[in-house]
Amino acid sequence: MSDTTPTPPMPDFPPPPRPAQKKSRTNLVIISAAAAVIAAVVGTGVAVVQSRDDSKPAATAQASTPAKDVDAAADEPDEPTYTAIDADSFTITLRTTERQCFGSAGCNVTVEPDLTLLVDSDSVDPDAVYEVTYEIRGDESGPIIETAELSDQTNLNYRPSILSTASSRTKVSVKITDVIEQG
């Protein structure tokens, strides 16, 4: 026995011709789509540049203004102006939320402030907090001083007040005594 392995037969030369394959149009479609996208981007860029060509009137206006005034105006940010808020900027009434009377011994009354802002809320600084101090009269032991906080132009925080009146006919009144702006 010999140690040699048989060798495969040699192929025929030249190899047999392969049938012609049809070229795919996928590459053509991809290239066309890419060209269309590029054309759209370039066209949009040209339109934006042409629409921003209104700098000539602004340059003419600046040329007639002294340079010092232009620099000063550029340094100053446009800060909104807000209305100064004081005691006259509000009206206040009391809303009775609870009342318990004890015949001739008087009543326990729970009241809450009902503040009305007399200026446009958009003219109030949204970052400021206003402490509105008010005085309630009608309690047996004398006036009660309370404070409500107005923040975010319209958000009012307060604690209800509990009064002891001398009788069920006692008039309870309120008035704003002070408004302090915080921040």
Secondary structure, 3 states (H helix, E strand, C coil): CCCCCCCCCCCCCCCCCCCCCCCCCHHHHHHHHHHHHHHHHHHHHHHHHHHCCCHHHHHHHHHHCCHHHHHHHHHCCCCCCCCCCCHHHEEEEEEEEEEEECHHHCEEEEEEEEEEECCCHHHCCCCCEEEEEEEEECCCCCCEEEEEEEECCCEEECCCEEEEECCCCCCCEEEEEEEEEEC
